[in-house]
């Protein structure tokens, strides 16, 4: 396996003419732990000391980062967005494995049972009345955002607000890409907030970390930014 990967590396090095950088990145990320089963190349999280598998696409991104002048001397130097993507990928893998093991063992999630006990003399009472408020979480989960102004404009404003929270032009462009994906499929922020579907954005080519930030910060933006800014109607 390593011989094949080294042969591929030599081919790519010769093709791009940046042998020193390619070799440095691949040597840095080559996993030398005999206990690791993830593959020949890993990122070692400096905080949790856990191994995260590095695929060829991610290795190439690290090479590009180094070619553009990025510092990559230790595993701590791996860009934050790549670290976040690796964490998210591992989290999704664990959830998938957990789901598979549950199906194999025939385990089903525990569901709470609400038992409504009515008085023996319940004349005039509606037996369905108590079940309507059985779960207080329902009102929180389905409460509308009530975003003022046009729906499509709100999507663009939200994307620009997220872009203003980062300095890297690539990340700014990624947030705007998430806006374009939302509008191109006819969605608005209310839809995205309710669905919380990261996979929709990732499937459209949006970086996982960007998708997560885009989905999880909608209510915060609406309540702390959008609703305090006056809406100027077109004359």
Secondary structure as UniProt FT lines:
FT   HELIX           2..16
FT   HELIX           19..29
FT   TURN            34..35
FT   STRAND          41..44
FT   TURN            46..48
FT   STRAND          51..53
FT   HELIX           56..67
FT   TURN            68..69
FT   HELIX           75..77
FT   HELIX           80..105
FT   TURN            123..124
FT   TURN            127..129
FT   HELIX           130..133
FT   HELIX           137..142
FT   HELIX           151..163
FT   TURN            164..165
FT   HELIX           169..184
FT   TURN            185..186
FT   HELIX           189..195
FT   HELIX           198..203
FT   TURN            204..205
FT   HELIX           208..216
FT   HELIX           218..224
FT   HELIX           226..228
//
